[in-house]
Amino acid sequence: MSDKRNNRDETVDPRVSAAYRELADERTPGHLDHAVLNAARGAAGRKWARAVAWLRPAAWVATIGVCLAIVIEIALLPEQEPAGLAPVSEDALPATATKRRETAAPQAAEPAAARPAQKLSRGVSEERQGRADEAEALNRIQDLDTREAVVKDETGPFLLQSAPAPASARDLATERYCDESQTADPNTWLACILELERQGLLDAARLERDLLTLAFPPPELP
Amino acid sequence: MLRYRDGDVAAFEVLYRRHKDPLFRYLLRLCRHRAAAEDVFQEVWGKIIKSRDNYRPTAKFTTFLYHVAHNCFIDHIRRNKRHGDTADIEPDSQPHGADCPETLVEKSLARRRLDTALRSLPEEQRDVFLLHEEAGLSLDDIAMITDCKRETAKSRLRYAVGKLRAALDDTPETA
């Protein structure tokens, strides 16, 4: 007990403690207070920010995803092709058309493989459009033949002079832009038509297309 | 500290104002350089702030705080080889209260002797004495912080108090 008291007395001296209290009266500098408290406030703020930190990357991911979806959707859009065209083999097309298709092929290949149903429906609609064009061309040709017969049989030059438009159409029909070697095969004929369209001869191309449709009617769909 | 961990900054301010001055004096006497003490002080509180998420109230906050401070001081010593070369803490020479000139002179001399004796203490003894005086820690806590046995801490404190008492009495004593 006495040893314990002695130890206690040796480790604690009120006079030394009091002297030390008088000596040690330094205060923390104000700039340290500001620095520490600001750090504490900042860390508390960062904790809240860390809790919602997932919002920013999530927003970025969502934005990028939407952009990708838009780009893919645009890439998958069907190409605008001239209505009423029959399927054409690649070797029958003009060089420019073949080249254009080749450039478009990488973009269209994947969508075509991805969405066969869409392609099928597009083919059906093109077929219907082709049939409508065919009927219209038949009507136009029949109308031309009828007027020509009237001119020949009855009034002669009078009607011929009073109806110049059918005469010019007939001239277009007789003045062929695609020669016989091209019209022998539908593919070469269509290549010729495409070339006419490319050169800006739209009337001639339309007439040749009508004649092509008459000569080679598209097959009936089941 | 638990309230601060949950986002209560005001709780941290209370904690900081309660402990800042004793901790600063502890580091000032240990480092013996004001600039170094300020650096270590900021480092200590920075670590306290960073460790708030992992803080577990297994011991008193005072023990935790001075444990961190002790380790930061050790790191500071390892980083800075200049430690112990010179001291730039000047004892406060301003008069306190309304004592008579003779008393003021005597107190000033005693303070100067105590300060000199405190600076001349071995680092381990000064550390233990400061933990005892500034933090009010028990010998068990001091032993835990300084990573030694309780008896070793007690012995260091006994030697430190004896030397300081001798300095106050102006009677030389050998450890």
Interface residues (C-beta under 8 A of the other chain):
Chain A: N7 E10 T11 V12 D13 R15 V16 S17 A19 Y20 E22 L23 A24 D25 E26 R27 T28 P29 L32 D33 A35 V36 L37 A39 A40 R41 A43 A44 K47 W48
Chain B: Y4 G7 V9 F12 E13 Y16 K20 D21 F24 R25 L28 R29 E38 F41 Q42 W45 G46 I49 K50 R52 D53 P91 D92 H96 K107 A110 R111 L114 D115 L118 H132 E133 E134 L139 K154 L157 R158 V161 G162 L164 R165 L168
